[in-house]
Amino acid sequence: MALDSNLILKEVSLNHDEIPSYEKYPFNIPIIKNFQKLEFKAPVTFLIGENGVGKSTLIEALANALDLNSEGGSQNFLYSTKDTTSSLKDYMDVSFYKMPKTRFFLRAESFYNFATEVQRLVEEDNFKALYNVYGGNLHERSHGESFLQLVQNRFIPNGLYILDEPEAALSPQRQMTLLCLIDDLAKKGAQFIIATHSPILISYREGVILDLNNNLQEVSYEDTDIYKLYKMYLDNYESMQHKLFD
């Protein structure tokens, strides 16, 4: 596991004294209300938890605090199709061990919007060099293929990468491909913070798993609800279906 000196992002904290009220979104979400400080200990950090617990809210605010677009992209992408940015970023402090060579927010939910913006920049603003950066027209590949094409072509060593549920675009086999890409980049100084439900991704041996269902407590892979549920179902899928359907 990487030493602190090899990491980019050191910690993120929340200025509770400046928050005017905890009665409105997103400050009424328990994980946000109880959030104090998150220290990063490894090149890859996974955020897990049930739907609605606040994973995407927290990771989007972190991306915003790093001057990244809510819909995805590097620090140079300023487009917006619908502004859903919360004010949470305004109360966040981030500290670094060193500044990243680049930053990027990759969000499965709005990846189509990002790919469309890349294509607009190529066609309308004549930024044809973007085809080299992103490996061609992202719309001319499947969702999963374009996702991996972007990581392979745009992600570089010593970069800071925020990923929100990347497995949504990827088959299990392609998730393993993504793990290999993440591992290669992590060995070259990159740092990842990933919100996910994937039992494949969180199995990464050099990663730290933080459970939002338990106030961001660190948890081992086999103790996660994700691992336990998948294992229980796959080991006993026939009896599980009896319980579910009968």
C-alpha positions in Angstrom: 0.0 0.0 0.0 1.3 3.5 -0.9 2.9 5.7 1.7 1.4 9.1 2.3 4.3 10.8 0.4 3.1 9.0 -2.8 -0.4 10.3 -2.5 -1.9 13.4 -4.1 -5.0 14.2 -2.0 -4.4 14.2 1.7 -7.8 14.9 3.3 -11.2 16.5 2.9 -13.0 18.1 5.8 -16.3 19.9 6.3 -16.7 23.3 8.0 -19.7 22.6 10.2 -19.6 25.9 12.0 -20.4 27.7 8.7 -23.3 25.5 7.7 -26.5 27.6 8.3 -29.0 24.7 8.7 -29.1 20.9 8.6 -32.8 20.8 7.7 -32.3 21.1 3.9 -30.6 18.9 1.3 -27.8 17.9 1.3 -27.1 18.8 4.9 -30.0 16.7 6.2 -28.4 13.5 4.8 -27.0 11.6 7.9 -23.6 10.9 6.3 -23.2 14.6 5.6 -24.5 15.7 8.9 -22.0 13.5 10.7 -19.1 14.0 8.3 -16.0 15.5 9.9 -12.8 14.6 8.0 -11.8 12.0 5.5 -8.1 11.1 5.4 -6.8 9.2 2.4 -4.4 6.4 3.1 -4.1 4.5 -0.2 -3.9 5.3 -3.9 -7.4 3.9 -4.4 -10.2 4.6 -2.1 -13.7 3.1 -2.5 -16.9 4.6 -1.1 -19.7 2.1 -0.7 -23.2 2.2 0.7 -26.8 1.6 -0.1 -28.7 3.8 -2.6 -29.7 7.1 -1.0 -27.0 7.0 1.6 -25.1 9.9 0.0 -22.3 8.4 -2.1 -23.0 10.4 -5.2 -23.7 13.6 -3.2 -20.4 13.3 -1.4 -18.3 12.4 -4.4 -19.9 15.1 -6.6 -19.2 17.7 -3.9 -15.6 16.5 -3.7 -15.2 16.8 -7.5 -16.7 20.3 -7.3 -14.4 21.3 -4.5 -11.6 20.2 -6.9 -13.0 22.6 -9.5 -14.4 19.8 -11.6 -17.7 19.8 -13.5 -20.6 18.0 -11.9 -21.3 16.2 -15.3 -17.8 15.0 -15.7 -14.6 16.0 -17.4 -11.3 17.7 -16.5 -10.7 21.0 -14.9 -11.1 22.5 -18.4 -14.7 21.5 -19.0 -17.2 24.2 -18.0 -20.3 23.0 -19.9 -23.6 22.3 -18.1 -26.9 20.7 -19.4 -28.6 20.9 -16.1 -27.1 22.4 -12.9 -27.7 20.0 -10.0 -24.7 21.1 -8.0 -25.4 21.3 -4.3 -23.8 23.9 -2.0 -21.9 21.2 -0.1 -18.7 22.1 -1.9 -18.8 25.6 -0.5 -18.2 24.1 3.0 -15.5 21.7 2.1 -11.8 22.1 2.6 -9.3 19.9 0.6 -5.6 19.6 1.3 -3.0 18.0 -0.8 0.4 16.3 -0.4 1.2 17.6 -3.8 -0.8 19.0 -6.7 -1.9 16.5 -9.4 -0.7 16.7 -12.9 -4.3 16.6 -14.0 -7.8 16.1 -12.5 -10.8 14.3 -13.9 -14.3 13.4 -12.8 -15.8 10.4 -14.6 -19.5 9.9 -14.0 -21.4 7.0 -15.6 -24.7 8.8 -15.1 -23.8 11.8 -17.3 -21.1 10.3 -19.5 -23.3 10.8 -22.6 -23.3 14.6 -21.9 -19.6 14.6 -21.6 -19.1 12.7 -24.8 -21.4 15.1 -26.6 -19.5 18.1 -25.3 -16.2 16.6 -26.6 -17.8 16.1 -30.0 -19.1 19.7 -30.0 -15.7 21.1 -29.2 -14.2 19.1 -32.1 -16.9 20.0 -34.6 -17.8 23.6 -33.6 -14.6 24.9 -32.1 -12.2 22.9 -34.2 -10.5 21.2 -31.3 -9.6 18.2 -33.4 -6.7 17.4 -31.1 -9.3 16.1 -28.6 -9.7 13.0 -30.9 -6.1 12.1 -30.0 -6.7 12.8 -26.3 -9.9 10.8 -26.1 -9.2 8.1 -28.7 -11.7 9.3 -31.3 -15.4 10.0 -31.3 -16.7 8.6 -28.1 -20.2 8.3 -29.5 -19.0 5.8 -32.1 -18.4 3.1 -29.5 -20.6 1.4 -27.0 -21.0 3.0 -23.6 -18.5 0.6 -22.0 -16.0 0.8 -24.9 -16.0 4.6 -24.9 -15.6 4.5 -21.1 -12.5 2.4 -21.2 -11.2 4.3 -24.3 -11.3 7.5 -22.3 -9.4 5.9 -19.3 -6.8 4.4 -21.6 -6.2 7.6 -23.5 -6.9 10.4 -21.1 -5.8 9.2 -17.7 -2.1 9.7 -17.1 0.3 9.1 -14.2 0.3 11.5 -11.3 -3.4 12.4 -11.9 -6.3 12.6 -9.5 -9.4 10.8 -10.7 -12.9 10.8 -9.2 -15.1 8.0 -10.4 -18.9 7.7 -9.7 -20.2 4.2 -10.3 -18.0 3.3 -13.3 -19.3 -0.3 -13.3 -22.7 1.0 -14.7 -21.1 1.1 -18.2 -19.0 -2.1 -17.9 -19.5 -5.8 -18.1 -17.8 -7.9 -15.4 -14.9 -8.7 -17.8 -14.5 -5.0 -18.6 -14.5 -4.2 -14.9 -11.5 -6.4 -14.6 -9.9 -4.5 -17.5 -10.6 -1.2 -15.6 -9.0 -2.7 -12.5 -5.8 -3.4 -14.5 -5.8 0.2 -15.8 -6.3 1.6 -12.3 -3.6 -0.6 -10.9 -1.1 0.5 -13.6 -1.9 4.2 -13.0 -1.8 3.8 -9.3 1.7 2.4 -9.5 2.7 5.5 -11.5 1.5 8.0 -8.9 -2.2 8.4 -9.8 -4.9 8.5 -7.1 -8.5 7.4 -7.4 -11.6 8.0 -5.3 -14.4 5.7 -6.5 -18.0 5.4 -5.5 -19.3 1.9 -6.5 -21.5 -1.1 -5.9 -19.2 -3.4 -7.7 -17.9 -6.5 -5.9 -15.2 -6.8 -8.6 -13.8 -3.2 -8.2 -13.7 -3.2 -4.4 -11.7 -6.4 -4.4 -8.7 -4.4 -5.5 -5.9 -5.5 -3.1 -4.3 -2.1 -2.7 -7.6 -0.3 -2.1 -9.2 1.0 1.1 -13.0 0.5 1.4 -15.0 3.1 3.3 -18.6 2.2 4.2 -21.1 5.1 4.2 -23.7 2.9 5.9 -21.3 2.9 8.9 -20.2 6.5 9.0 -17.2 6.0 6.6 -15.7 3.3 8.6 -12.9 1.3 6.9 -14.0 -2.3 6.2 -12.3 -5.4 4.7 -13.5 -6.8 1.4 -15.2 -9.9 2.8 -17.0 -7.9 5.5 -18.7 -5.6 3.0 -22.4 -6.0 2.5 -21.7 -6.1 -1.3 -19.5 -9.1 -1.0 -21.7 -10.9 1.4 -24.9 -10.4 -0.6 -23.3 -11.4 -4.0 -21.7 -14.5 -2.4 -24.9 -15.5 -0.6 -26.9 -15.2 -3.9 -24.4 -16.9 -6.2 -23.7 -19.7 -3.9 -27.4 -20.4 -3.3 -29.2 -18.8 -6.2 -32.0 -21.4 -6.4 -32.9 -21.2 -2.8 -32.6 -17.4 -2.9 -35.1 -17.3 -5.7 -37.5 -19.4 -3.7 -37.2 -16.9 -0.9 -37.6 -13.9 -3.3 -40.4 -15.2 -5.5 -42.3 -17.8 -3.4 
